Amino acid sequence: MISIKAEILYGIHPVAEALAAGRRKIHEIYVSCGKGNQRIEEIIKTSEALNIPVRQHSLQQIQSMTGKEAHQGVAARVNPYPLFSFSGLVADVSSHTRNPFYLLIDHVADPHNLGALLRTALCAGVDGVIIPKDRSAGPSPVVSKTSAGALEHIRLAQVANMVYAISDLKKTGIWITGLDINGTGSLYERDMTGGIGIVIGGEESGIRPLVKKYCDFLSFIPQTGPVSSLNASVAGGVAMYEAFRQRNK
């Protein structure tokens, strides 16, 4: 896995899930003085059991450290998120799963949308998530907070070229369906019980043309009303849970 310089996680869920997942090196935990919160007390107990130093700071000090007001009185200095390499992700998923379920997020730039997609992906049983390195939100503390800590558990890889990643997945027997308002068939008509990858496009223009070309299917989500399309994270949630429904009959 890939890891570089330290960063600051903030919020109860991200810190608690980082401790639970055990995937990051956690250097120190910071809690606000006099914060009588049961969930923070649990974080302190877990940290002490793992021999992770716990430091008392004021709310203002934690806000200064994180640059965020929504820190909930707790933060942690950690190594950055341990990304998988693409080949490592595929190998790890294949070793644990007969019919893999991938989510491919093509240039979603808003970290809040990425966090929402990752939270849903973890709940819907997605085995691996793939995002591009450029012009895309990455696995930041904001994403961990928005995902309610789901980022800390998900398998995530960044790739230089999404088309190459799709092509390589198809060689392993994965069928790729992209969400597109002008798709050739309804999402609900697709068989997603085997090895699949769902592609979600960016907020402004959806899936890029070359990425569309490499999808096996382009599927639309039926809808009514005057609004032309769903938010990227909402559309992704609908698609992932349709796959979940089919795969868990």
C-alpha positions as CSV (number, residue, x, y, z in Angstrom):
1,M,0.0,0.0,0.0
2,I,1.0,3.6,-0.6
3,S,1.6,6.0,2.3
4,I,3.3,9.5,2.6
5,K,3.3,12.3,5.2
6,A,1.0,12.6,8.2
7,E,-2.4,14.5,8.2
8,I,-5.1,15.4,10.7
9,L,-8.3,13.4,10.9
10,Y,-11.2,15.1,12.7
11,G,-14.6,14.1,14.0
12,I,-15.8,11.2,16.1
13,H,-16.6,8.8,13.3
14,P,-13.4,9.2,11.3
15,V,-11.2,8.8,14.4
16,A,-13.1,5.9,15.8
17,E,-13.2,4.1,12.5
18,A,-9.5,4.7,11.9
19,L,-8.9,3.0,15.3
20,A,-11.2,0.2,14.5
21,A,-9.9,-0.4,10.9
22,G,-6.3,-0.5,12.0
23,R,-5.1,0.4,8.5
24,R,-3.4,3.8,9.3
25,K,-0.5,4.5,11.6
26,I,-2.0,6.7,14.3
27,H,0.6,8.9,16.0
28,E,-1.5,10.9,18.6
29,I,-5.2,11.5,19.6
30,Y,-6.3,15.0,20.6
31,V,-9.4,15.5,22.7
32,S,-10.9,18.7,24.1
33,C,-10.5,19.5,27.7
34,G,-13.5,18.6,29.8
35,K,-15.4,17.0,26.9
36,G,-17.7,14.6,28.8
37,N,-18.8,12.6,25.7
38,Q,-19.3,8.8,26.0
39,R,-18.1,8.2,22.4
40,I,-15.0,10.3,23.0
41,E,-14.4,8.3,26.2
42,E,-14.5,5.1,24.1
43,I,-12.0,6.6,21.7
44,I,-9.7,7.4,24.7
45,K,-10.0,3.9,26.1
46,T,-9.3,2.3,22.7
47,S,-6.3,4.6,22.1
48,E,-4.8,3.8,25.5
49,A,-5.3,0.1,25.0
50,L,-3.3,0.5,21.7
51,N,-0.7,2.6,23.4
52,I,-1.5,5.6,21.3
53,P,-0.8,8.9,23.2
54,V,-3.9,11.0,24.0
55,R,-3.4,14.8,24.4
56,Q,-5.8,17.2,26.0
57,H,-6.5,20.4,23.9
58,S,-9.1,23.1,24.0
59,L,-11.8,23.3,21.3
60,Q,-10.0,26.3,19.9
61,Q,-6.7,24.5,19.6
62,I,-8.4,21.5,17.8
63,Q,-10.1,23.9,15.4
64,S,-6.8,25.7,14.7
65,M,-5.2,22.3,14.1
66,T,-7.9,21.0,11.8
67,G,-9.1,24.2,10.2
68,K,-12.6,23.0,10.7
69,E,-15.4,23.8,13.1
70,A,-17.0,20.3,12.8
71,H,-14.3,18.5,14.7
72,Q,-16.6,17.4,17.5
73,G,-13.8,17.8,20.1
74,V,-11.6,15.0,18.7
75,A,-8.8,14.7,16.1
76,A,-5.9,12.4,15.3
77,R,-2.5,12.8,13.7
78,V,-2.3,9.9,11.3
79,N,-0.5,8.6,8.2
80,P,-2.4,9.4,5.0
81,Y,-5.0,7.0,3.8
82,P,-3.3,3.7,2.7
83,L,-4.3,3.5,-1.0
84,F,-4.1,0.2,-2.9
85,S,-2.3,0.0,-6.2
86,F,-4.7,-0.9,-9.0
87,S,-3.2,-4.4,-9.4
88,G,-3.1,-4.9,-5.7
89,L,-6.7,-4.0,-5.4
90,V,-7.8,-6.4,-8.1
91,A,-5.7,-9.2,-6.6
92,D,-7.0,-8.6,-3.1
93,V,-10.6,-8.4,-4.2
94,S,-10.3,-11.5,-6.4
95,S,-8.8,-13.5,-3.5
96,H,-11.8,-12.8,-1.3
97,T,-14.7,-12.5,-3.7
98,R,-16.1,-14.8,-6.4
99,N,-18.2,-12.2,-8.2
100,P,-16.5,-8.8,-7.5
101,F,-18.4,-5.6,-7.2
102,Y,-16.5,-2.5,-8.2
103,L,-17.4,1.2,-8.1
104,L,-15.5,3.4,-10.6
105,I,-15.9,7.2,-9.9
106,D,-14.9,9.2,-13.0
107,H,-13.9,12.8,-12.0
108,V,-16.2,13.5,-9.0
109,A,-14.5,16.7,-7.8
110,D,-16.6,17.5,-4.7
111,P,-15.2,15.7,-1.6
112,H,-18.6,15.7,0.0
113,N,-20.0,13.7,-3.0
114,L,-17.0,11.3,-2.9
115,G,-17.5,10.8,0.9
116,A,-21.3,10.1,0.3
117,L,-20.5,7.6,-2.4
118,L,-17.9,5.8,-0.3
119,R,-20.3,5.6,2.7
120,T,-22.9,4.0,0.4
121,A,-20.4,1.8,-1.2
122,L,-19.3,0.3,2.1
123,C,-22.9,-0.3,3.1
124,A,-23.9,-1.8,-0.3
125,G,-21.1,-4.3,-0.2
126,V,-18.8,-2.8,-2.9
127,D,-15.5,-4.7,-2.9
128,G,-13.3,-2.0,-4.4
129,V,-13.5,1.6,-5.5
130,I,-11.4,3.2,-8.3
131,I,-10.9,6.9,-8.8
132,P,-8.6,8.9,-11.1
133,K,-5.5,10.7,-9.8
134,D,-6.2,13.9,-11.6
135,R,-9.2,16.3,-11.5
136,S,-10.9,14.3,-8.8
137,A,-11.4,14.5,-5.1
138,G,-9.0,12.2,-3.2
139,P,-9.1,10.4,0.2
140,S,-8.8,13.5,2.4
141,P,-9.8,14.1,6.0
142,V,-12.9,15.9,4.6
143,V,-13.9,12.8,2.7
144,S,-13.4,10.7,5.8
145,K,-15.6,13.0,7.8
146,T,-18.3,13.1,5.1
147,S,-18.2,9.4,4.8
148,A,-18.8,9.0,8.5
149,G,-15.5,7.0,8.7
150,A,-16.4,4.6,5.9
151,L,-13.3,5.7,4.0
152,E,-11.2,4.0,6.8
153,H,-12.6,0.6,5.8
154,I,-13.1,0.8,2.0
155,R,-10.6,-0.6,-0.5
156,L,-9.6,2.3,-2.7
157,A,-7.2,2.7,-5.6
158,Q,-6.2,5.8,-7.7
159,V,-5.4,5.3,-11.3
160,A,-3.7,7.5,-13.9
161,N,-6.0,6.3,-16.7
162,M,-9.6,5.2,-16.0
163,V,-9.9,3.7,-19.5
164,Y,-6.9,1.4,-18.9
165,A,-8.4,0.3,-15.6
166,I,-11.8,-0.5,-17.2
167,S,-10.0,-2.5,-19.9
168,D,-8.0,-4.5,-17.4
169,L,-11.1,-5.2,-15.3
170,K,-13.0,-6.5,-18.4
171,K,-10.1,-8.9,-19.0
172,T,-10.8,-10.5,-15.6
173,G,-14.5,-11.0,-16.6
174,I,-16.0,-7.9,-15.0
175,W,-18.9,-6.3,-16.9
176,I,-18.9,-2.5,-16.8
177,T,-22.1,-0.4,-16.8
178,G,-22.0,3.3,-16.9
179,L,-24.7,5.6,-15.6
180,D,-25.9,8.0,-18.3
181,I,-29.1,9.8,-18.8
182,N,-29.1,8.8,-22.5
183,G,-28.3,5.2,-21.8
184,T,-29.6,2.4,-24.0
185,G,-31.5,0.7,-21.2
186,S,-32.9,1.1,-17.7
187,L,-30.6,0.3,-14.8
188,Y,-33.3,-2.0,-13.5
189,E,-33.0,-4.2,-16.6
190,R,-29.3,-5.0,-16.1
191,D,-28.2,-8.2,-14.6
192,M,-25.7,-7.2,-11.9
193,T,-25.5,-10.6,-10.1
194,G,-22.0,-11.5,-11.5
195,G,-18.7,-9.6,-11.5
196,I,-19.6,-6.0,-12.2
197,G,-18.3,-2.4,-12.2
198,I,-20.6,0.6,-12.0
199,V,-19.2,3.9,-13.4
200,I,-20.4,7.2,-11.9
201,G,-19.6,10.4,-13.8
202,G,-18.6,13.8,-12.6
203,E,-21.0,16.4,-11.3
204,E,-21.1,18.7,-14.3
205,S,-20.8,16.5,-17.4
206,G,-21.2,12.9,-16.3
207,I,-18.9,10.2,-17.6
208,R,-16.3,11.3,-20.1
209,P,-16.9,10.2,-23.8
210,L,-13.9,7.9,-24.0
211,V,-14.8,6.2,-20.7
212,K,-18.3,5.7,-22.0
213,K,-16.9,4.1,-25.1
214,Y,-15.3,1.4,-23.0
215,C,-18.4,0.6,-20.9
216,D,-20.2,-2.6,-21.9
217,F,-23.6,-0.9,-21.2
218,L,-24.8,2.6,-20.6
219,S,-27.8,2.6,-18.2
220,F,-30.2,5.3,-17.2
221,I,-32.1,5.7,-14.0
222,P,-35.8,6.2,-14.7
223,Q,-37.1,9.5,-13.4
224,T,-39.9,12.0,-13.8
225,G,-40.2,15.7,-13.3
226,P,-38.5,18.8,-14.6
227,V,-35.0,18.2,-13.2
228,S,-32.7,16.7,-15.8
229,S,-30.6,14.4,-13.7
230,L,-29.8,13.2,-10.2
231,N,-26.9,14.3,-8.0
232,A,-23.8,12.1,-8.6
233,S,-23.9,10.6,-5.1
234,V,-27.6,10.0,-5.2
235,A,-27.4,8.4,-8.6
236,G,-24.5,6.2,-7.4
237,G,-26.5,5.2,-4.3
238,V,-29.5,4.2,-6.4
239,A,-27.3,2.1,-8.7
240,M,-25.3,0.4,-5.9
241,Y,-28.4,-0.6,-4.0
242,E,-30.1,-2.0,-7.2
243,A,-26.9,-4.2,-7.5
244,F,-27.1,-5.0,-3.8
245,R,-30.8,-6.0,-4.2
246,Q,-30.1,-8.3,-7.1
247,R,-27.0,-9.8,-5.5
248,N,-28.8,-10.6,-2.2
249,K,-32.1,-12.0,-3.2
